[in-house]
Amino acid sequence: MGADYYQRKHSAVPLGIGANCHIEGAILDKNVSLSHDVVIKPFPRGTEMDQGDWVVQDGIVVIPKGTTLPAGTRIGPD
């Protein structure tokens, strides 16, 4: 995970990963903002889906460039 710039103004969800996040089997692109308590877990191999703010390719969760996920977001198999 990287960033093309530094945030100078405070925003509701700052650039980077918030407190108490649990991330497994995921790719986070540049300039992603995850609020606090976000959970991301991998899907079974071969799973493909597009949910707008995130996609799954071969079971791996991908968070696209510039995405902001709000507090308490849960991504993973049920």
WOTAWO-V202407 format. One record per residue. N is the residue number from 1. RES is the residue in one letter. PHI is phi in whole degrees, 0 to 359 (NA if undefined). D_CENTER is the distance of its C-alpha to the mean C-alpha in whole Angstrom. Layout:
n:res:phi:d_center
N:RES:PHI:D_CENTER
N:RES:PHI:D_CENTER
//
This chain:
n:res:phi:d_center
1:M:NA:10
2:G:216:13
3:A:217:14
4:D:274:17
5:Y:203:18
6:Y:253:18
7:Q:279:18
8:R:261:22
9:K:259:21
10:H:282:20
11:S:238:17
12:A:302:16
13:V:235:12
14:P:291:13
15:L:299:11
16:G:116:10
17:I:250:8
18:G:282:11
19:A:291:13
20:N:60:13
21:C:271:10
22:H:234:10
23:I:233:8
24:E:225:10
25:G:53:11
26:A:223:8
27:I:242:8
28:L:253:6
29:D:282:8
30:K:297:10
31:N:59:10
32:V:272:7
33:S:237:7
34:L:247:6
35:S:286:9
36:H:284:11
37:D:60:11
38:V:273:8
39:V:239:9
40:I:231:7
41:K:231:10
42:P:289:12
43:F:262:14
44:P:301:18
45:R:306:19
46:G:96:20
47:T:288:17
48:E:229:16
49:M:200:15
50:D:231:13
51:Q:251:12
52:G:87:12
53:D:284:8
54:W:206:7
55:V:228:10
56:V:237:11
57:Q:232:14
58:D:53:17
59:G:88:14
60:I:266:12
61:V:281:8
62:V:240:7
63:I:259:5
64:P:293:8
65:K:307:10
66:G:79:10
67:T:282:7
68:T:241:7
69:L:252:6
70:P:288:10
71:A:303:11
72:G:80:12
73:T:297:9
74:R:238:10
75:I:236:9
76:G:164:11
77:P:292:15
78:D:292:17
//
